[in-house]
Amino acid sequence: MDSVTKRYPDGTVAVDRLSLEIPDRSITVLVGPSGCGKTTTLRMINRMVEPSEGTILLDGKDIQQQPVNTLRRSMGYVIQNAGLFQHRTILDNIATVPRMLGWGKEKSRARARELMERVGLDGALAKRYPYQLSGGQQQRVGVARALAADPPVLLMDEPFSAVDPVVRKGLQDELLRIQEELGKTIVFVTHDIDEAVKLGTMVAVMRTGGHLAQFAPPAELLSHPADAFVEDFLGADRGIRRLSFFPSAGLELLTAPIVAVDATAEQIAAAGAGDTPYLLVTDQDGKPLGWSEPQELTAGEIKAGQLLSYGRPFVAGTDSLRAALDCAVLSPTGWAVAVDAEGRAAGVVSQQVIGEAIRGAHAERGADAKPGGAGKVQKVAP
Ligand SMILES: Nc1ncnc2c1ncn2[C@@H]1O[C@H](COP(=O)(O)OP(=O)(O)OP(=O)(O)O)[C@@H](O)[C@H]1O
């Protein structure tokens, strides 16, 4: 996208000399306050809106030189509230584009069934009508419909804004999975900075008047906001959010203060001999049950009910420092519990140690994350 401007007939400049290089096979998020020109930008990509000035190239070819129908066929389009055809079944909604392309009924429906599975929809919903589905399910149908003809590009305009936070998280996770499996080039519009940081490989922050404020990978955005507007838009908890990009792998986990529910008096005494104020009790399988002070534990008489809750554990190595910190903050003992992929206790770690790791990571990454250098920062589970 090279110096693209959109001036509506009434004189409103919705987009002002916008230049963006949208990377192939990744998710680019356009984010910014209401009215900053996100939707206009997205619609110029599939020519629902024609630019007043500037050029948009797709794979090096000017989109103005391509027939609109051919262009749109190469781009799936998903909008808020899914925009489904209310009088068609779910299966027929998804099969719309293949049918238009003359695929034939059976082949189109087979493709639609395959897509229902891909977007996490139960096949039993195929014969229902949109009004018989929840908002989240309708949104999944919208994504499936956009993917039906296997377009290389997917344009998504606030697709998850109308659903509740839990459903929204599910839809976001699903989109990341689909992107990983199918390698689509996705342009995604949102006004939610958390969504932008979670989904974007690259994030374009726009400001009112259709100006580009910053275009960067999310880790760089959080570490080096270009100006006061971007910093303000990222919000006061930018530092905490940034921890999502630091892995917990380097944390030193202690296993000595862990005892099984059927531990002997010697084992409890040995575990309590260290300088940790609490012991983590696990079941016989090694899964955490809760915390206790060592002197409160009597061999053979440990009851899960007497233990302090351990809150939510983090997955050792896989989860981020943000997740580890969250566990420690929520834990009544101030210690976080790390588990392995099977949910067995892998170790415990104090707030203090997590704090030191955070300081270390900030210092180390500070040098790394200068503009142009942050591409190296890998996203880890939030
Ligand atoms: N058809 C139109 N005619 C005139 N002005 C328009 C038209 N469509 C949009 N605008 C204006 O252009 C500006 C950008 O609108 P756009 O819908 O692209 O913003 P947005 O960032 O997507 O906003 P939102 O987050 O509220 O959807 C706004 O000031 C809007 O009022």
The ligand as a Tripos MOL2 file, in Angstrom:
@<TRIPOS>MOLECULE
LIG
   31    33     1     0     0
SMALL
NO_CHARGES

@<TRIPOS>ATOM
      1 N1        -19.1850    6.8830    3.0720 N.pl3     1 LIG1
      2 C1        -18.6220    7.8260    3.8320 C.ar      1 LIG1
      3 N2        -18.8040    9.1430    3.5630 N.ar      1 LIG1
      4 C2        -18.2250   10.0890    4.3100 C.ar      1 LIG1
      5 N3        -17.4350    9.8560    5.3670 N.ar      1 LIG1
      6 C3        -17.2210    8.5680    5.6800 C.ar      1 LIG1
      7 C4        -17.7900    7.4840    4.9490 C.ar      1 LIG1
      8 N4        -17.4030    6.3080    5.5080 N.ar      1 LIG1
      9 C5        -16.6120    6.6560    6.5380 C.ar      1 LIG1
     10 N5        -16.4940    8.0030    6.6550 N.ar      1 LIG1
     11 C6        -15.6960    8.7470    7.6420 C.3       1 LIG1
     12 O1        -14.3480    8.3980    7.4650 O.3       1 LIG1
     13 C7        -13.6940    8.3100    8.7220 C.3       1 LIG1
     14 C8        -13.0860    6.9190    8.8820 C.3       1 LIG1
     15 O2        -14.1240    5.9400    8.9470 O.3       1 LIG1
     16 P1        -13.8380    4.3980    9.1240 P.3       1 LIG1
     17 O3        -15.1420    3.6950    9.1420 O.co2     1 LIG1
     18 O4        -12.8440    3.9690    8.1340 O.co2     1 LIG1
     19 O5        -13.1670    4.3930   10.5780 O.3       1 LIG1
     20 P2        -12.9000    3.1880   11.5880 P.3       1 LIG1
     21 O6        -11.5650    3.4460   12.1470 O.co2     1 LIG1
     22 O7        -13.1370    1.9050   10.9210 O.co2     1 LIG1
     23 O8        -13.9940    3.4650   12.6860 O.3       1 LIG1
     24 P3        -14.7990    2.4610   13.6730 P.3       1 LIG1
     25 O9        -13.7830    1.8420   14.5720 O.co2     1 LIG1
     26 O10       -15.7240    3.3870   14.4140 O.co2     1 LIG1
     27 O11       -15.4880    1.4810   12.7990 O.co2     1 LIG1
     28 C9        -14.7250    8.6520    9.7600 C.3       1 LIG1
     29 O12       -14.5930   10.0000   10.0880 O.3       1 LIG1
     30 C10       -16.0360    8.3880    9.0430 C.3       1 LIG1
     31 O13       -17.0650    9.1980    9.5620 O.3       1 LIG1
@<TRIPOS>BOND
     1     1     2 1
     2     2     3 ar
     3     2     7 ar
     4     3     4 ar
     5     4     5 ar
     6     5     6 ar
     7     6     7 ar
     8     6    10 ar
     9     7     8 ar
    10     8     9 ar
    11     9    10 ar
    12    10    11 1
    13    11    12 1
    14    11    30 1
    15    12    13 1
    16    13    14 1
    17    13    28 1
    18    14    15 1
    19    15    16 1
    20    16    17 2
    21    16    18 1
    22    16    19 1
    23    19    20 1
    24    20    21 2
    25    20    22 1
    26    20    23 1
    27    23    24 1
    28    24    25 2
    29    24    26 1
    30    24    27 1
    31    28    29 1
    32    28    30 1
    33    30    31 1
@<TRIPOS>SUBSTRUCTURE
     1 LIG1         1 GROUP 0 **** ****
